[in-house]
Amino acid sequence: MPDAVRSSAGTRPGAEPLRPTEARDRPGSPRARPGHEAETVAAHPNRLEVTVSTTATTEIDNMASLLHETGDRHHSFEVIAPPHDWWDWYAAYMTARQSGSSPDEAAEAAAAYMAEIKGVRLRSGSPAA
């Protein structure tokens, strides 16, 4: 897809992608002027408006923290593992953490998942092998 045309987050499937040159992207656009929301809705009827509650913000912060922890833990696995899809390890680790496992237990569970289900075995001679 050309750089000039990009999909926008928050659009409904099948909605026309927004272009950076549209009015909403220019200084003084209706979106930037209070009281002109109706113009924006009329110009972009397929656009979904999103608000984030305090509860959602807390959940997002918690997920961001877990993703950061997962990335740090994955690095230890990645340096001793053959090529693999990182998202498989992330999913196993995060599932274990969300189920109450400690970081060490989750890392072990993720490594076991990768070995038993995905066939990704640690290199022989590595500390965790």
C-alpha positions in Angstrom: 0.0 0.0 0.0 1.5 3.4 -0.9 2.7 5.6 2.0 0.1 8.2 1.2 -2.7 5.9 2.0 -2.8 4.2 5.3 -5.6 2.5 7.3 -6.5 4.2 10.5 -6.9 2.4 13.8 -10.5 2.6 14.9 -12.2 2.2 11.5 -14.8 -0.4 10.8 -14.0 -3.2 8.4 -14.6 -2.1 4.8 -14.3 1.6 5.7 -12.4 3.8 3.4 -8.8 4.4 4.7 -8.0 7.9 5.9 -5.3 9.8 4.1 -2.9 12.1 6.0 -3.9 15.1 3.8 -7.6 14.9 5.0 -8.9 17.8 7.0 -8.5 16.1 10.3 -4.7 16.1 9.9 -4.3 19.8 9.2 -4.0 22.5 11.9 -7.4 24.1 12.6 -9.2 21.0 11.4 -12.8 20.4 12.7 -11.4 17.7 15.1 -9.1 20.4 16.6 -11.9 22.9 17.1 -14.4 22.4 20.0 -18.0 22.3 18.9 -17.3 20.9 15.4 -17.7 17.2 16.3 -20.7 16.9 14.0 -18.6 18.0 11.0 -16.1 15.3 11.9 -18.7 12.6 12.2 -20.3 13.7 8.9 -17.0 13.7 7.2 -16.0 10.2 8.6 -19.2 8.2 9.3 -17.3 4.9 9.5 -14.8 6.2 12.2 -15.2 4.7 15.6 -14.8 7.0 18.6 -12.8 5.4 21.4 -12.7 6.5 25.0 -10.5 4.9 27.7 -11.9 4.5 31.2 -9.7 4.6 34.3 -10.2 0.8 34.7 -9.1 0.3 31.1 -6.1 2.5 31.7 -5.1 0.4 34.7 -5.5 -2.8 32.7 -3.5 -1.3 29.8 -0.7 -0.3 32.2 -0.7 -3.8 33.7 -0.6 -5.4 30.3 2.3 -3.1 29.2 4.2 -4.0 32.3 3.6 -7.7 31.7 4.7 -7.3 28.0 7.9 -5.6 29.2 8.6 -8.3 31.7 7.9 -10.9 29.0 10.3 -9.3 26.6 13.0 -9.2 29.2 12.5 -12.9 30.0 12.2 -13.9 26.4 15.7 -12.5 25.7 17.2 -15.1 28.0 15.4 -17.9 26.1 16.2 -16.4 22.7 19.9 -16.4 23.1 20.0 -20.2 23.7 17.2 -21.3 21.4 17.1 -22.0 17.7 15.1 -19.6 15.5 11.4 -19.6 16.6 8.3 -17.4 16.6 8.6 -15.1 19.5 4.9 -14.8 19.9 4.5 -18.5 20.8 6.9 -18.0 23.7 5.3 -14.8 24.7 1.8 -16.4 24.7 2.9 -19.3 26.9 4.8 -17.1 29.3 2.0 -14.5 29.6 -0.6 -17.2 30.1 1.4 -18.8 32.9 1.9 -15.4 34.6 -1.8 -14.5 34.3 -2.6 -17.9 35.9 -0.5 -17.0 39.0 2.9 -18.5 38.1 6.1 -16.7 39.2 8.3 -15.2 36.5 10.7 -18.2 36.9 7.8 -20.7 36.7 6.4 -19.0 33.7 9.7 -19.0 31.9 10.0 -22.8 32.6 6.4 -23.3 31.3 7.1 -21.3 28.2 10.3 -23.3 27.5 8.4 -26.5 28.0 5.6 -25.4 25.7 8.2 -24.5 23.0 9.9 -27.8 23.3 6.9 -30.1 23.7 4.3 -28.4 21.4 6.4 -26.3 19.0 9.4 -28.6 18.8 11.8 -25.8 19.6 14.5 -27.4 21.7 17.3 -25.5 23.5 20.8 -26.0 22.1 22.7 -28.7 23.9 25.1 -27.5 26.4 23.0 -24.4 27.2 22.3 -23.8 30.9 18.6 -24.5 30.6 18.9 -27.5 28.4 
